[in-house]
Amino acid sequence: MKTMIEKSRKQIVQEALPKAISYPAYRQLIDDHAAQETSTGPNQTETLSNYTMLNQRRMKRLDKTTKLQEADVAKINSFKGDVTWLVITESWCGDAAQTMPAMQKIAELSEGIDLKVILRDENLELMDAFLYNGGRSIPKLIVIDNASGEILGDWGPRPSKATQLVNDYKEAHGTLTPEFKQDLQVWYNKDKGQNTVADLIELLH
C-alpha cells in the first residue's frame, strides 16, 4: 500500500511552472554555456558540452531561418485559447535544438500561447509525469490551459515523421546507431521545421 497520495499531473505542473523561464532567457542560457564550454544538467562531460555548442549554433541559425507557411499563420491567428506551452529540455538535446525555434515562431504569432522552458534534470518529478515509452525523452511540450490549469495535451520528443523514422529503424536494427542519428539531423535540415509546425498546430483546438 502506498504511504502517500500520488500527486496529479496537474498539481506537479502547477508546482513546476514558477521555475520555468522564457525562450529568450533559455537561448541566453545556451549561449552562456556554449561560451563556457559547459552544459545544463548535473553531468558535465566533453560530449555534452560539444552537443551544447553545436545546438547553440543550430538554434541561432534556425531562429533566423524557420519560416511559417501562410496557411499555418492563418490557423495560428485563429486560435482563441489561452495556454502555456511548457517545454522540458536540456542544452545538449539535439531534437530540442531542431524543434524549439519552430515552437517560438508559433508562440510569437499568438497572444494566446505563452512559451516557457524548464530543465529536465532539475525537475525529474515533472519529467516522470510525462515519460515517453517509459523513458525521460526530451524535448517534451506540455499544453496547459491558463484559466483552469488543466493539461490539454503534450508533444515530443520528436515530430511525427521523425518519430516514424526512429521507430522503423529501431524495429529493423534494434538500436539507433551514430550513422542513423546523423541521417536524422539531415532529415531535420531538409524539413526546416515544417513537420514540427504541422504537429504543433494540431494541438491548437
C-alpha positions as CSV (number, residue, x, y, z in Angstrom):
1,M,0.0,0.0,0.0
2,K,1.3,3.5,-0.9
3,T,2.1,5.6,2.1
4,M,1.3,8.9,0.4
5,I,-1.3,10.0,-2.1
6,E,0.3,10.5,-5.6
7,K,0.2,14.0,-6.9
8,S,-1.8,14.6,-10.0
9,R,-0.1,15.7,-13.2
10,K,-2.0,19.0,-12.9
11,Q,-0.5,19.6,-9.4
12,I,3.0,18.6,-10.5
13,V,2.8,21.0,-13.5
14,Q,1.5,23.9,-11.3
15,E,4.3,23.5,-8.8
16,A,6.9,23.4,-11.7
17,L,5.6,26.4,-13.6
18,P,7.1,29.2,-11.4
19,K,10.6,27.7,-12.2
20,A,10.1,28.0,-15.9
21,I,11.9,30.7,-18.0
22,S,11.1,32.4,-21.3
23,Y,12.5,31.2,-24.6
24,P,14.8,34.3,-24.9
25,A,16.1,33.6,-21.4
26,Y,16.7,29.9,-22.4
27,R,18.6,31.0,-25.5
28,Q,20.8,33.2,-23.4
29,L,21.4,30.3,-21.1
30,I,22.5,28.2,-24.1
31,D,24.8,31.0,-25.3
32,D,26.4,31.3,-21.8
33,H,27.0,27.5,-21.5
34,A,28.4,27.4,-25.1
35,A,30.8,30.2,-24.3
36,Q,32.0,28.5,-21.1
37,E,32.1,25.1,-22.9
38,T,29.7,23.6,-20.3
39,S,26.1,22.3,-20.4
40,T,22.9,22.3,-18.4
41,G,22.3,19.4,-16.0
42,P,24.4,17.8,-13.3
43,N,26.6,15.7,-15.6
44,Q,29.4,17.8,-17.1
45,T,31.2,15.9,-19.9
46,E,33.1,17.0,-23.0
47,T,30.4,15.2,-25.1
48,L,27.5,17.1,-23.6
49,S,29.5,20.4,-23.8
50,N,30.1,19.7,-27.5
51,Y,26.5,19.0,-28.1
52,T,25.5,22.2,-26.4
53,M,27.9,24.3,-28.6
54,L,26.6,22.5,-31.7
55,N,23.0,23.2,-30.6
56,Q,23.8,26.9,-29.9
57,R,24.9,27.3,-33.5
58,R,22.0,25.3,-34.8
59,M,19.3,27.3,-32.8
60,K,20.9,30.6,-33.8
61,R,20.5,29.6,-37.4
62,L,17.0,28.2,-37.0
63,D,15.8,31.2,-35.1
64,K,16.5,33.2,-38.2
65,T,15.6,30.7,-41.0
66,T,12.4,28.9,-39.7
67,K,9.5,30.2,-41.8
68,L,5.8,29.6,-41.4
69,Q,3.5,29.0,-44.4
70,E,0.6,31.3,-45.0
71,A,-1.9,28.6,-44.2
72,D,-0.2,27.9,-40.9
73,V,-0.2,31.5,-40.0
74,A,-3.9,31.7,-40.6
75,K,-4.5,28.7,-38.3
76,I,-2.3,30.2,-35.6
77,N,-4.0,33.6,-35.8
78,S,-7.5,31.9,-35.5
79,F,-6.5,30.2,-32.2
80,K,-8.8,31.6,-29.4
81,G,-7.3,29.8,-26.4
82,D,-5.1,31.0,-23.6
83,V,-2.4,28.4,-23.0
84,T,1.1,27.9,-21.7
85,W,3.4,25.6,-23.7
86,L,5.8,24.3,-21.1
87,V,8.9,22.6,-22.7
88,I,11.1,20.2,-20.7
89,T,14.6,20.1,-22.2
90,E,18.4,20.4,-21.7
91,S,21.0,22.3,-23.6
92,W,22.6,19.1,-25.1
93,C,19.4,17.8,-26.6
94,G,19.7,17.7,-30.4
95,D,15.9,17.1,-31.0
96,A,15.1,20.1,-28.9
97,A,17.5,22.4,-30.8
98,Q,15.8,21.3,-34.0
99,T,12.3,21.9,-32.8
100,M,12.2,24.7,-30.3
101,P,12.8,27.5,-32.8
102,A,9.5,26.4,-34.5
103,M,7.7,26.4,-31.2
104,Q,8.9,30.0,-30.6
105,K,7.8,31.1,-34.1
106,I,4.3,29.9,-33.4
107,A,4.2,31.4,-29.9
108,E,5.4,34.8,-31.2
109,L,2.4,34.9,-33.6
110,S,-0.3,34.1,-31.0
111,E,-1.2,36.2,-27.9
112,G,-2.9,33.0,-26.6
113,I,0.4,31.0,-26.4
114,D,3.0,31.6,-23.7
115,L,6.1,29.5,-24.3
116,K,8.1,28.6,-21.2
117,V,11.1,26.4,-20.8
118,I,12.2,24.2,-17.8
119,L,15.2,22.0,-17.3
120,R,14.6,18.2,-17.1
121,D,17.3,17.2,-14.6
122,E,16.2,19.9,-12.1
123,N,12.6,18.8,-12.4
124,L,12.5,15.0,-12.5
125,E,9.1,14.8,-10.8
126,L,7.7,16.8,-13.7
127,M,9.6,14.7,-16.3
128,D,8.5,11.4,-14.7
129,A,4.8,12.5,-15.1
130,F,5.3,12.8,-18.9
131,L,7.5,9.8,-19.8
132,Y,7.7,8.7,-23.5
133,N,7.6,4.9,-23.8
134,G,8.8,4.7,-20.2
135,G,11.8,7.0,-20.8
136,R,12.8,10.6,-19.9
137,S,12.9,11.6,-23.5
138,I,13.1,15.3,-24.4
139,P,12.0,17.7,-25.5
140,K,8.5,17.3,-24.1
141,L,6.0,20.1,-24.7
142,I,3.0,20.2,-22.3
143,V,-0.1,22.3,-23.2
144,I,-1.7,23.9,-20.1
145,D,-4.9,25.8,-20.0
146,N,-4.1,29.1,-18.2
147,A,-7.6,29.5,-16.8
148,S,-8.1,26.1,-15.3
149,G,-4.6,24.6,-15.1
150,E,-5.8,21.6,-16.9
151,I,-3.4,19.7,-19.2
152,L,-4.8,19.8,-22.7
153,G,-2.2,17.7,-24.4
154,D,1.5,17.1,-24.9
155,W,4.0,16.6,-27.7
156,G,7.5,15.2,-28.2
157,P,10.2,14.2,-28.2
158,R,10.2,14.4,-32.0
159,P,8.0,15.5,-34.8
160,S,5.7,12.7,-36.2
161,K,7.7,11.9,-39.3
162,A,11.0,11.8,-37.4
163,T,9.3,9.5,-34.8
164,Q,8.3,7.2,-37.6
165,L,11.9,7.1,-39.0
166,V,13.2,6.3,-35.5
167,N,10.6,3.6,-34.8
168,D,11.2,1.9,-38.2
169,Y,15.0,1.9,-37.7
170,K,14.7,0.5,-34.2
171,E,12.5,-2.2,-35.4
172,A,14.9,-3.2,-38.1
173,H,18.2,-2.7,-36.2
174,G,17.3,-2.8,-32.5
175,T,19.2,0.4,-31.6
176,L,20.0,3.8,-33.0
177,T,23.5,4.0,-34.5
178,P,25.6,7.2,-34.7
179,E,25.1,6.9,-38.5
180,F,21.3,7.0,-38.1
181,K,21.5,9.9,-35.7
182,Q,23.5,11.8,-38.4
183,D,20.9,10.9,-41.0
184,L,18.1,12.2,-38.7
185,Q,19.9,15.5,-38.5
186,V,20.0,15.6,-42.3
187,W,16.2,15.0,-42.3
188,Y,15.7,17.8,-39.8
189,N,17.8,20.1,-42.0
190,K,15.7,19.3,-45.1
191,D,12.4,19.5,-43.2
192,K,13.2,23.0,-42.0
193,G,10.8,22.7,-39.0
194,Q,7.7,22.2,-41.2
195,N,6.7,18.8,-39.6
196,T,7.1,20.3,-36.1
197,V,4.9,23.2,-37.1
198,A,2.2,20.9,-38.5
199,D,2.2,18.7,-35.4
200,L,2.0,21.7,-33.0
201,I,-0.8,23.3,-34.9
202,E,-2.8,20.1,-34.3
203,L,-2.5,20.9,-30.6
204,L,-4.3,24.3,-31.1
205,H,-8.0,23.4,-30.6
